[in-house]
Amino acid sequence: MPTCKSVLPASDTVTPHDETDLAPSRGCAALLAAFAFSAFAYSGQNLAPQAKIDIAQARSIALKAHPGEITDQELERERGGAGLRYSFDIKNGSVTREVGVDARTGRVLENKAEGPNPE
């Protein structure tokens, strides 16, 4: 796994012009953010062996149906389709939509606006 480390100045004294050397690089920050999202645990992970598509594939399908930022994700048993689906809350601006993707076929089962009291 790639690692990031700050580069410290050679001396023990940090002067004001050296402060930027202590900040993580943008590449390092992007790497950490990408890893954090990919490692994001989701509700229903124990059902994943029953799914024919993985969460990364389902996430891609959901984002094509409604582009934005995924704020919640889960794998659940629910009526419709094959009975097993990924559910994503996707925020775009002030609108959050729930997008459901069949975990066996990859078909979009639901793409609707979240109500004022989402589950």
JOCORPE-V418057 format. One record per backbone hydrogen bond with DSSP energy under -0.5 kcal/mol. CO is the residue of the C=O (numbers start at 0). NH is the residue of the N-H. E is the energy in kcal/mol with one decimal. If there is no record, write none. Layout:
co={CO,CO}
nh={NH,NH}
e={E,E}
//
This chain:
co={5,12,14,14,15,17,17,18,18,19,20,24,25,26,27,28,29,30,31,32,33,34,36,41,42,43,44,46,47,53,54,55,56,57,58,59,60,61,68,71,72,73,75,75,79,82,83,84,85,86,87,87,88,88,89,90,91,94,95,96,96,97,97,98,99,99,100,101,102,102,106,106,109,111,114}
nh={7,14,17,18,18,20,21,21,22,22,6,28,29,30,31,32,33,34,35,36,37,38,39,44,74,46,47,49,50,57,58,59,60,61,62,63,64,65,90,88,42,86,77,84,82,77,102,75,100,73,89,98,70,71,96,68,94,91,113,89,98,99,111,87,108,109,85,105,51,52,101,108,99,97,117}
e={-0.7,-0.6,-2.4,-0.6,-1.0,-1.7,-0.5,-1.4,-0.5,-0.7,-0.8,-2.4,-2.6,-2.2,-2.5,-2.4,-2.5,-2.4,-2.5,-2.1,-2.4,-2.0,-1.2,-1.2,-2.9,-2.5,-1.6,-2.0,-1.5,-2.3,-2.8,-1.9,-2.2,-2.7,-2.4,-1.4,-1.7,-2.1,-3.1,-2.4,-0.9,-3.1,-0.6,-3.0,-1.7,-1.5,-2.8,-3.1,-2.9,-1.9,-0.6,-2.9,-3.0,-1.1,-2.6,-3.0,-1.7,-3.0,-3.1,-3.0,-0.6,-0.5,-2.1,-2.5,-2.8,-1.4,-3.1,-2.0,-2.0,-1.9,-3.0,-0.5,-2.0,-3.3,-0.5}
//
